C-alpha cells in the first residue's frame, strides 16, 4: 500500500506525524501542498470520503484572516474553492493510505491504520 502525507513542511502537527511514521518505520511520500499545489480532483476525493467540514480548518490563521464576506454563507462549493485557492486552510496532515483518508494526527489512529499495511 502506498502512503502519502499531504501538508506543509513547517506545520508542527505535520512534523509530529512525520516523526511518528519515521519512528515506526513506515515508508511514505510527502506532498507539500503549499509548494506543490493541490488539484480539485484530489480535494473532491478527500471530501467525498471525510466531508469538507472535516477538511476545512476554521482555526487556521489563513481562515481567520478571510474577510467576513468569504466566511459567511460557507457551503461545500465555497469551502472547496477557498481550500484550493489557499491550501493552508486544509486541516493537516492529510494521510492517504490506499482507499483510506485520515485527517489530522492522532498516534493511536495512525497505529491502527498502519497495522494492516
Phi, psi and omega in degrees: 000133177274132178245130177232132175254133177246137179173203175234144189296330184268008178282128181298322180292321176297318178300317178296317181295318179295320178296318179298312180300316180297317182290343178254015178053042178260118179283138179205164175250141180252133178238113178274106185280353170285316182277320188258354179078181181210133181266157184299323181298317180295313179299318178296321178298314178298315182299322178294332181269321185240347181093141182295331181296327178287321183289324184282118181267094182289347178272353183292150177301318181300316180293316182295336179276355178294154175292159178302322179300318180291329182277335181282147177065033183290122174231182184302312183299313181294318180297316179296319178298319179295317181294324178290322180288325183223081185301343178292354174278354180276132178301141186238155345281167169251125182245122175261124176234089185062242180276345184271152176228126175248138179240128184089179181229121171223119184307319182293325178290319177298317180301313180296320184291321184270350181304318183265012184295000000 
